[in-house]
């Protein structure tokens, strides 16, 4: 999901800080109903 929404081809190659920032962005998008997860987060 992260790679699709944020256009990151290999999210597993991100360092922990950048990965956490990207995950926070995804959570914000979900909370503001801009994207919807397939399963509850």
Protein Blocks (a to p, Z undefined) as FASTA:
>chain_A
ZZmmnopablmlpcfklmmmmmmmmmmmmmnopaccfbdZZ
